[in-house]
Amino acid sequence: MRSWKRYGAAAAVNGAVIVLVLCIKGNGQMIYYVDAFGVGGAVSIFLGLLGWVAAAGAFDTIGYGFSIFSSKRRDRDLYEYTVRKQEKRSREGRPYLPFLIVGAVFLALSFVMMAFITV
C-alpha cells in the first residue's frame, strides 16, 4: 500500500508541474501540452535521480555535519553515522523508483503526443 502512495505522490508532482506550465504558457495549442508533459516527466525523473543519489549515501557527510548541532547526537563519528543510515535505507527499499517510473511514463506520453502533432 505504501508503494501506491508513492506512485500517487509522483503523479501529483507531475500533475502540479503540468498545471503550472500550462498556466504560464496557456492551453491554446497542442504543443503546449507536449511541453507541459515533457517538463513534468523530466522534473519527476530528476527528483527520482536525486533520491537515488541520496539513497546511495552521497549526502551522509552533510547530514552528519548538521547532526553535530543536535543535542541528541547518537553517533561518535562519521563511520557510525553512515552505517546507521545505510541500515535504515536498506529497510526502506527504493523510494525513488516511483518518481523514475512515473516520470518516464509522462515523458513517453509527451513523445507520443509530439508524434501525433507532426503527422
BALOBA-1460 file (C-alpha; in Angstrom, 3 decimals):
// residues 119
<rec num="1" residu="m" x="0.000" y="0.000" z="0.000"/>
<rec num="2" residu="r" x="2.856" y="2.370" z="0.772"/>
<rec num="3" residu="s" x="4.145" y="1.946" z="-2.762"/>
<rec num="4" residu="w" x="0.849" y="3.131" z="-4.245"/>
<rec num="5" residu="k" x="1.074" y="6.266" z="-2.117"/>
<rec num="6" residu="r" x="4.496" y="6.960" z="-3.556"/>
<rec num="7" residu="y" x="3.221" y="6.495" z="-7.104"/>
<rec num="8" residu="g" x="0.333" y="8.830" z="-6.257"/>
<rec num="9" residu="a" x="2.762" y="11.408" z="-4.896"/>
<rec num="10" residu="a" x="4.867" y="11.177" z="-8.051"/>
<rec num="11" residu="a" x="1.771" y="11.573" z="-10.225"/>
<rec num="12" residu="a" x="0.668" y="14.551" z="-8.113"/>
<rec num="13" residu="v" x="4.046" y="16.228" z="-8.590"/>
<rec num="14" residu="n" x="3.773" y="15.664" z="-12.335"/>
<rec num="15" residu="g" x="0.219" y="16.996" z="-12.355"/>
<rec num="16" residu="a" x="1.237" y="20.113" z="-10.460"/>
<rec num="17" residu="v" x="4.126" y="20.799" z="-12.848"/>
<rec num="18" residu="i" x="1.846" y="20.247" z="-15.848"/>
<rec num="19" residu="v" x="-0.739" y="22.684" z="-14.482"/>
<rec num="20" residu="l" x="1.982" y="25.226" z="-13.708"/>
<rec num="21" residu="v" x="3.459" y="25.016" z="-17.220"/>
<rec num="22" residu="l" x="0.011" y="25.285" z="-18.790"/>
<rec num="23" residu="c" x="-0.793" y="28.331" z="-16.638"/>
<rec num="24" residu="i" x="2.417" y="30.002" z="-17.769"/>
<rec num="25" residu="k" x="2.227" y="29.115" z="-21.464"/>
<rec num="26" residu="g" x="-1.533" y="28.855" z="-21.942"/>
<rec num="27" residu="n" x="-3.520" y="25.945" z="-23.297"/>
<rec num="28" residu="g" x="-4.454" y="27.128" z="-26.775"/>
<rec num="29" residu="q" x="-2.208" y="24.813" z="-28.760"/>
<rec num="30" residu="m" x="-1.361" y="21.145" z="-28.539"/>
<rec num="31" residu="i" x="2.377" y="21.863" z="-28.416"/>
<rec num="32" residu="y" x="1.877" y="23.470" z="-25.000"/>
<rec num="33" residu="y" x="0.568" y="20.154" z="-23.676"/>
<rec num="34" residu="v" x="3.578" y="18.367" z="-25.142"/>
<rec num="35" residu="d" x="5.850" y="20.835" z="-23.368"/>
<rec num="36" residu="a" x="3.937" y="20.505" z="-20.099"/>
<rec num="37" residu="f" x="4.056" y="16.691" z="-20.099"/>
<rec num="38" residu="g" x="7.733" y="16.727" z="-21.092"/>
<rec num="39" residu="v" x="8.675" y="19.169" z="-18.340"/>
<rec num="40" residu="g" x="6.594" y="17.253" z="-15.776"/>
<rec num="41" residu="g" x="8.225" y="13.968" z="-16.729"/>
<rec num="42" residu="a" x="11.711" y="15.467" z="-16.688"/>
<rec num="43" residu="v" x="11.178" y="17.058" z="-13.259"/>
<rec num="44" residu="s" x="9.936" y="13.746" z="-11.882"/>
<rec num="45" residu="i" x="12.870" y="11.847" z="-13.369"/>
<rec num="46" residu="f" x="15.342" y="14.331" z="-11.918"/>
<rec num="47" residu="l" x="13.671" y="14.085" z="-8.500"/>
<rec num="48" residu="g" x="13.959" y="10.300" z="-8.737"/>
<rec num="49" residu="l" x="17.632" y="10.534" z="-9.669"/>
<rec num="50" residu="l" x="18.248" y="12.905" z="-6.772"/>
<rec num="51" residu="g" x="16.530" y="10.408" z="-4.472"/>
<rec num="52" residu="w" x="18.689" y="7.633" z="-5.877"/>
<rec num="53" residu="v" x="21.869" y="9.598" z="-5.193"/>
<rec num="54" residu="a" x="20.659" y="10.418" z="-1.680"/>
<rec num="55" residu="a" x="19.788" y="6.753" z="-1.060"/>
<rec num="56" residu="a" x="23.307" y="5.818" z="-2.142"/>
<rec num="57" residu="g" x="24.638" y="7.942" z="0.712"/>
<rec num="58" residu="a" x="26.018" y="10.895" z="-1.219"/>
<rec num="59" residu="f" x="24.789" y="13.388" z="1.375"/>
<rec num="60" residu="d" x="25.725" y="11.467" z="4.536"/>
<rec num="61" residu="t" x="28.661" y="13.723" z="5.301"/>
<rec num="62" residu="i" x="26.450" y="16.811" z="5.153"/>
<rec num="63" residu="g" x="23.845" y="15.143" z="7.360"/>
<rec num="64" residu="y" x="26.481" y="14.183" z="9.879"/>
<rec num="65" residu="g" x="27.752" y="17.742" z="9.889"/>
<rec num="66" residu="f" x="24.300" y="19.032" z="10.785"/>
<rec num="67" residu="s" x="23.857" y="16.325" z="13.429"/>
<rec num="68" residu="i" x="26.732" y="17.872" z="15.364"/>
<rec num="69" residu="f" x="24.438" y="20.772" z="16.261"/>
<rec num="70" residu="s" x="21.784" y="18.419" z="17.671"/>
<rec num="71" residu="s" x="21.695" y="17.732" z="21.384"/>
<rec num="72" residu="k" x="20.529" y="14.123" z="20.784"/>
<rec num="73" residu="r" x="23.532" y="13.025" z="18.785"/>
<rec num="74" residu="r" x="23.759" y="9.215" z="18.754"/>
<rec num="75" residu="d" x="26.900" y="8.591" z="16.748"/>
<rec num="76" residu="r" x="30.519" y="9.022" z="17.759"/>
<rec num="77" residu="d" x="31.895" y="9.543" z="14.280"/>
<rec num="78" residu="l" x="31.015" y="9.686" z="10.592"/>
<rec num="79" residu="y" x="31.528" y="5.958" z="10.125"/>
<rec num="80" residu="e" x="28.890" y="5.035" z="12.735"/>
<rec num="81" residu="y" x="26.511" y="7.617" z="11.294"/>
<rec num="82" residu="t" x="26.971" y="6.227" z="7.770"/>
<rec num="83" residu="v" x="26.469" y="2.612" z="8.877"/>
<rec num="84" residu="r" x="23.302" y="3.505" z="10.812"/>
<rec num="85" residu="k" x="21.868" y="5.440" z="7.862"/>
<rec num="86" residu="q" x="22.779" y="2.629" z="5.470"/>
<rec num="87" residu="e" x="20.912" y="0.077" z="7.608"/>
<rec num="88" residu="k" x="17.887" y="2.372" z="7.770"/>
<rec num="89" residu="r" x="17.891" y="2.881" z="3.986"/>
<rec num="90" residu="s" x="18.167" y="-0.869" z="3.358"/>
<rec num="91" residu="r" x="14.861" y="-1.368" z="5.227"/>
<rec num="92" residu="e" x="13.103" y="1.376" z="3.255"/>
<rec num="93" residu="g" x="13.537" y="-0.193" z="-0.153"/>
<rec num="94" residu="r" x="13.682" y="2.103" z="-3.177"/>
<rec num="95" residu="p" x="11.527" y="5.175" z="-2.514"/>
<rec num="96" residu="y" x="12.925" y="6.928" z="-5.598"/>
<rec num="97" residu="l" x="11.681" y="4.316" z="-8.071"/>
<rec num="98" residu="p" x="8.072" y="5.610" z="-8.412"/>
<rec num="99" residu="f" x="9.364" y="9.039" z="-9.440"/>
<rec num="100" residu="l" x="11.554" y="7.483" z="-12.127"/>
<rec num="101" residu="i" x="8.778" y="5.268" z="-13.492"/>
<rec num="102" residu="v" x="6.011" y="7.879" z="-13.444"/>
<rec num="103" residu="g" x="8.373" y="10.455" z="-14.934"/>
<rec num="104" residu="a" x="9.293" y="8.077" z="-17.743"/>
<rec num="105" residu="v" x="5.598" y="7.438" z="-18.454"/>
<rec num="106" residu="f" x="4.825" y="11.162" z="-18.637"/>
<rec num="107" residu="l" x="7.868" y="11.780" z="-20.827"/>
<rec num="108" residu="a" x="6.773" y="8.941" z="-23.124"/>
<rec num="109" residu="l" x="3.292" y="10.488" z="-23.305"/>
<rec num="110" residu="s" x="4.952" y="13.717" z="-24.362"/>
<rec num="111" residu="f" x="6.765" y="11.912" z="-27.180"/>
<rec num="112" residu="v" x="3.559" y="10.185" z="-28.301"/>
<rec num="113" residu="m" x="1.665" y="13.491" z="-28.368"/>
<rec num="114" residu="m" x="4.505" y="15.041" z="-30.348"/>
<rec num="115" residu="a" x="4.302" y="12.227" z="-32.886"/>
<rec num="116" residu="f" x="0.596" y="12.887" z="-33.423"/>
<rec num="117" residu="i" x="1.167" y="16.623" z="-33.839"/>
<rec num="118" residu="t" x="3.707" y="16.177" z="-36.632"/>
<rec num="119" residu="v" x="1.562" y="13.665" z="-38.546"/>
